[in-house]
Amino acid sequence: MNMRDRFFVRALHGTLPLLVWALHFFASYALVAAQCSPAVITREAPSVWMLALLSAAAAGCCGLLLWRAWLRVRAADGEPALHDWAALGSGIMGLMGVVWTSLPLLMLDGCA
């Protein structure tokens, strides 16, 4: 194993969309919990526009990472590396995860 193979950089590129999804999941539910606390609760809580903006930014980031992975796999001329396939698969899963996580958050009517 060569010390210049940049394993951790390649592993980060392969898992970055999943990290974006995890950050989106944590931030969106923490935002709803913070807005629905008794000290901050208002008539407009939770604020759906902030959740929509957060979800759009996360989906855009995952979409960009997916597009870059797709271009890297296509440019490999039939011999893409494993980490390129991992980046493509995690890009698909990350984008689907952000959308799936956003659906119940965007249907909120108010704090229960």
Beta strands, then each sheet from edge to edge (+ up, - down):
end
